[in-house]
Structure formats: C-alpha cells, structure tokens
Amino acid sequence: MARFDKLAVLAKIGAAPVVPVFYHKDVTTACAVMKACYDGGVRAFEFTNRGDFAHEVFAEVVKFAARECPDMAVGVGSVVDPGTASLYMQLGACFVVGPLFNPEISRVCNRRGITYTPGCGSVSEVGAAQESGCDLCKIFPGDVLGPKFVKGLLAPMPWSKLMVTGGVEPTEENLKGWFSAGVYCVGMGSKLFPSERIAAKDWEYITEKCREAIAVALSCRK
C-alpha cells in the first residue's frame, strides 16, 4: 500500500519539482541512486518499469525508501496498462506514470487514491486525461513538443499541472526554459544519471545535480 496519497504526492512534487526517472536491474545500485537524489532534496522518485523482473527490484527499493528515505514518494514509470499499474500499487507505488494516456489506468488509480500521470502529446489528450481524474499530466516527448507547446496550452487551460519528460537537462538554461513556460515539474532521466557516474558510484555528483536543479526550478517561480 502507498505510504503517501495523491494530495501528499502532488505537494511533494510541487515543493521539489524535479522527479528523477531511473531504472537499474541491481537493487543496491537503484537504492544508492535514490538515496543520492533524496540527499539532494528530491521527494518523488520514478522507478521505470523497463527490465525483466523490474517489479521485484521496485519492491526492494520501496522497502529501502521506508527505512532510509522516509519522506520519499516512490512511483513507477513506463506503465501502459491497468494490470501493471495494479501490480505496482500493490507493491507500494505512490504514483503511476506512463508514456501514453490509458483511461483504464485512471480507473484503477482513482480507486486507490493514487496519482496517475499519463503521457500526452496534444491539448485534447491533456483535456481527456483531466476529465478522467488526472491532476498532473506528462508532456511527452518534451524534446519534440518544446516549451512553446507548454506555454500555448496553459494560455487557454491555466489550471493545468504539467510535468515534462524527454529533453530535460540539469542545466540552468534548459530548466529555465521549461519552468518559465509554466511547467509544474520536470522528469529527468539519463541526463541526470550519466552511465560513467553510475559505474563509478559517484553518488555525490547526483546529489549535487539534484540540489542545483531544484534550486533553479524554484527560482523560476519567484
């Protein structure tokens, strides 16, 4: 069962609007990366459903978070069907993210009070997702749609909470572009976790990048 409900998760993301997106088949590495993010101020961590037996790794990551990162909301990404969403929620997922919008996932998440953030590539998709109860919609792929899409969507739909994933980098220029356009938060994957840093177990690098990214994001809201 999730340790944090929908309202708590949205509040955590709003306060620290950078959501790391990460997968690793090794439990120890996944936990170390999450702890590094936590130390950098992150309070919502997306573990992606990418590899074989990913749910088994996820279960251990959730247990680790409860012990070592007590304020961290751990969610699952790359979910495209309700069965997978239900599996991960049973393992403790506090939020569910997908590359596409599937209204059946909305049904199973709403039943348990869990945030579902679907991937949307058009204004109509965002509208349909909102009608199904999605409070936070993912603009994906961000590098294709760009900050102008976000700004254009928010003009007629200013109530929208948007998370952009894809094309987000831990640089001041990139982050300012997205947050100045009006995103609620960003999801950041490979750019935050260079393979050579992971191989070297350079967790301090990840901690510092998370800290810097959150600071830039919050400064854009002032």
C-alpha positions as CSV (number, residue, x, y, z in Angstrom):
1,M,0.0,0.0,0.0
2,A,1.2,3.5,-0.8
3,R,2.7,5.5,2.1
4,F,1.6,8.8,0.5
5,D,-1.7,9.6,-1.2
6,K,-2.5,11.7,-4.2
7,L,-2.6,15.0,-2.4
8,A,0.7,14.3,-0.5
9,V,2.5,13.3,-3.7
10,L,1.4,16.4,-5.6
11,A,2.5,18.6,-2.7
12,K,5.9,16.9,-2.5
13,I,6.4,17.4,-6.3
14,G,5.3,21.0,-6.1
15,A,7.8,21.7,-3.3
16,A,10.7,20.0,-5.0
17,P,9.7,20.0,-8.7
18,V,12.4,17.6,-10.1
19,V,11.4,14.0,-10.5
20,P,14.3,11.6,-11.3
21,V,13.4,8.9,-13.7
22,F,15.6,5.8,-13.2
23,Y,15.9,2.1,-13.7
24,H,18.6,-0.4,-12.8
25,K,18.4,-4.1,-12.5
26,D,20.7,-4.1,-9.5
27,V,18.8,-3.4,-6.2
28,T,21.9,-2.0,-4.5
29,T,22.6,0.5,-7.3
30,A,19.0,1.5,-7.6
31,C,18.8,2.2,-3.8
32,A,22.0,4.1,-3.8
33,V,20.9,6.3,-6.7
34,M,17.6,7.0,-4.9
35,K,19.3,7.9,-1.7
36,A,21.6,10.3,-3.6
37,C,18.6,12.0,-5.0
38,Y,17.0,12.2,-1.6
39,D,20.0,13.8,-0.1
40,G,19.8,16.4,-2.9
41,G,16.3,17.4,-1.9
42,V,14.2,15.1,-4.2
43,R,11.0,13.9,-2.6
44,A,9.4,12.0,-5.6
45,F,11.4,9.3,-7.4
46,E,10.1,7.4,-10.5
47,F,11.5,3.9,-11.0
48,T,10.7,2.9,-14.5
49,N,9.2,-0.5,-15.5
50,R,11.8,-1.3,-18.1
51,G,13.6,-4.5,-17.5
52,D,12.7,-8.2,-16.7
53,F,11.6,-8.6,-13.1
54,A,11.6,-4.8,-12.6
55,H,8.8,-5.2,-10.2
56,E,11.0,-7.3,-7.9
57,V,13.6,-4.6,-7.8
58,F,10.9,-2.0,-7.2
59,A,9.6,-3.9,-4.2
60,E,13.1,-3.7,-2.6
61,V,13.5,0.0,-3.5
62,V,10.2,0.8,-1.8
63,K,11.3,-1.1,1.4
64,F,14.6,0.7,1.4
65,A,12.9,4.1,1.0
66,A,10.7,3.4,4.0
67,R,13.8,2.8,6.1
68,E,16.4,5.3,4.7
69,C,14.3,7.9,2.8
70,P,11.2,8.3,4.9
71,D,9.8,11.4,3.1
72,M,10.4,10.0,-0.4
73,A,7.3,9.1,-2.5
74,V,8.4,6.2,-4.8
75,G,6.4,5.8,-8.0
76,V,6.6,3.7,-11.1
77,G,7.0,4.8,-14.7
78,S,6.6,3.4,-18.2
79,V,3.2,1.9,-17.3
80,V,0.8,1.3,-20.3
81,D,-1.9,-1.0,-18.9
82,P,-4.0,-1.2,-15.8
83,G,-2.7,-4.7,-14.8
84,T,0.8,-3.4,-14.5
85,A,-0.4,-0.3,-12.6
86,S,-2.3,-2.6,-10.1
87,L,0.8,-4.8,-9.6
88,Y,3.0,-1.8,-8.7
89,M,0.4,-0.2,-6.5
90,Q,0.2,-3.5,-4.6
91,L,4.0,-3.2,-4.1
92,G,3.6,0.3,-2.7
93,A,3.8,2.7,-5.7
94,C,2.7,6.2,-4.6
95,F,2.2,7.4,-8.2
96,V,2.0,5.9,-11.7
97,V,3.4,7.5,-14.8
98,G,3.1,6.4,-18.4
99,P,4.2,7.4,-21.9
100,L,0.6,7.4,-23.1
101,F,-2.9,8.0,-21.7
102,N,-4.9,4.9,-20.9
103,P,-8.3,5.8,-19.2
104,E,-8.4,2.3,-17.7
105,I,-5.3,3.1,-15.7
106,S,-7.1,6.2,-14.4
107,R,-9.9,3.9,-13.1
108,V,-7.6,1.6,-11.1
109,C,-5.5,4.5,-9.7
110,N,-8.5,6.7,-8.8
111,R,-10.0,3.7,-6.9
112,R,-6.9,3.7,-4.6
113,G,-6.4,7.5,-4.5
114,I,-3.1,7.2,-6.4
115,T,-1.8,9.9,-8.8
116,Y,-1.8,8.8,-12.4
117,T,0.3,11.0,-14.7
118,P,-0.2,10.0,-18.3
119,G,1.9,11.0,-21.3
120,C,0.1,13.4,-23.5
121,G,1.2,14.9,-26.8
122,S,-1.8,17.2,-27.6
123,V,-4.2,19.7,-25.9
124,S,-7.0,17.2,-26.5
125,E,-5.2,14.4,-24.8
126,V,-4.5,16.6,-21.8
127,G,-8.1,17.6,-21.6
128,A,-9.3,13.9,-21.8
129,A,-6.8,12.9,-19.1
130,Q,-8.0,15.7,-16.9
131,E,-11.6,14.6,-17.4
132,S,-10.7,11.1,-16.2
133,G,-9.2,12.5,-12.9
134,C,-5.5,13.1,-13.8
135,D,-4.4,16.1,-11.8
136,L,-0.9,16.0,-13.3
137,C,-0.3,15.3,-17.0
138,K,3.0,14.5,-18.6
139,I,4.0,16.4,-21.7
140,F,5.9,13.8,-23.7
141,P,8.2,13.7,-25.6
142,G,9.3,17.1,-24.3
143,D,12.2,17.5,-26.8
144,V,9.7,17.2,-29.7
145,L,7.0,19.4,-28.3
146,G,9.1,22.0,-26.6
147,P,8.4,24.8,-24.1
148,K,6.3,26.7,-26.6
149,F,3.8,23.9,-26.5
150,V,3.5,24.2,-22.7
151,K,3.1,27.9,-22.9
152,G,0.5,27.6,-25.6
153,L,-1.5,25.0,-23.7
154,L,-1.6,26.9,-20.5
155,A,-2.9,30.1,-22.1
156,P,-6.5,28.6,-22.5
157,M,-6.1,26.0,-19.7
158,P,-4.2,27.8,-16.9
159,W,-5.4,25.3,-14.3
160,S,-3.3,22.5,-15.8
161,K,-0.5,21.0,-13.9
162,L,2.1,19.7,-16.3
163,M,5.2,17.6,-16.0
164,V,7.6,17.5,-19.0
165,T,9.8,14.5,-19.6
166,G,12.2,13.9,-22.5
167,G,14.7,16.6,-23.4
168,V,15.1,17.8,-19.9
169,E,18.7,18.5,-18.8
170,P,20.2,19.5,-15.5
171,T,21.4,22.9,-16.8
172,E,20.2,26.3,-15.9
173,E,19.3,27.3,-19.4
174,N,17.3,24.1,-20.1
175,L,15.4,24.2,-16.8
176,K,14.6,27.9,-17.0
177,G,13.1,27.3,-20.5
178,W,10.7,24.8,-19.1
179,F,9.8,26.4,-15.8
180,S,9.5,29.9,-17.4
181,A,7.0,28.3,-19.8
182,G,4.9,27.2,-16.8
183,V,5.5,23.5,-16.1
184,Y,4.6,22.2,-12.6
185,C,7.6,19.9,-12.6
186,V,10.1,18.1,-14.8
187,G,11.0,14.4,-15.1
188,M,14.7,13.8,-15.7
189,G,16.4,10.6,-16.7
190,S,19.7,9.9,-18.5
191,K,21.0,13.4,-18.4
192,L,20.9,13.3,-14.6
193,F,22.5,9.8,-14.4
194,P,25.5,9.6,-16.8
195,S,26.5,6.0,-17.2
196,E,30.1,6.7,-16.2
197,R,29.0,8.3,-13.0
198,I,26.8,5.3,-12.1
199,A,29.7,2.9,-12.9
200,A,32.0,5.0,-10.7
201,K,29.4,5.1,-7.9
202,D,29.7,8.8,-7.8
203,W,26.6,9.4,-5.8
204,E,27.7,12.9,-4.7
205,Y,27.6,14.1,-8.3
206,I,23.9,13.0,-8.5
207,T,23.1,14.6,-5.1
208,E,24.6,17.9,-6.2
209,K,22.9,17.9,-9.6
210,C,19.6,17.3,-7.9
211,R,20.2,20.1,-5.5
212,E,21.2,22.5,-8.3
213,A,18.2,21.6,-10.5
214,I,15.7,22.1,-7.7
215,A,17.2,25.4,-6.8
216,V,16.9,26.6,-10.4
217,A,13.3,25.4,-10.7
218,L,12.2,27.1,-7.5
219,S,14.0,30.4,-8.5
220,C,11.9,30.5,-11.7
221,R,8.7,30.5,-9.7
222,K,9.6,33.7,-7.8
